[in-house]
Amino acid sequence: MHTDDGAIDASRLAAALDRQEVRDLHARYGDVVTRRAWDELAELFVPDMPLELDLVDSEPRHMAGPDQIGEFLATAVSRFDFFEFTPLNAVTELYPRGNPDEATARLWIREDRHGAAGSGEPSEWTSAFGLYRDTYRRIQGRWWFATRHYRSLARTGPVSAVLPFPDLD
C-alpha cells in the first residue's frame, strides 16, 4: 500500500478496504442464510434488489426485494434439518464504468444440507455448487447487494449432476 517513495498510497488503501467490505457482505449473507434469519436480508439488499435464480433444470425465477427473496429462501430451506451456505471464492471488480460507489463480483458458493424427516428430501448429506454474479452499490458509506444472478453449477446426492458451465463474458 506504499508508493515507490514509501508514502501510503491512499487510493490503493481505499480499494483494499472496499474489497474487504464486499467480502464481508458475502460473509454476512452466508451467515444470514445459514441462520435462517430472513428478516436480516433487509440489512444486505437494496429495497428493490432483483434476483434471477437459474437452477438450469427449470425456467429461471425472478423475484425482487428482501421480503420476496426471504419468503422464497425460507420455503426452499425448510425441507432441510441442516443447511449451511459457504462462500468459496469471489473475484471483485471495483468501480466499473468509473463509478466509485459500484462494484461487481463473481461469487462461487457451496451449500451443504441434510433432508429433514418427512420433507421428501433424501435423509442424507447433499451439496450444491453455484455462481452468483452480483452488482453492489455503496449507499451512505456502506456496500449493499444491488442485483444478483444465480446459476447452479453442480449437485451431489441421489441424483448428482454437473451442469453446463455458464458463459462468463
Order of alpha helices (4+ residues) and beta strands (2+ residues): alpha-beta-beta-alpha-beta-beta-beta-beta-beta
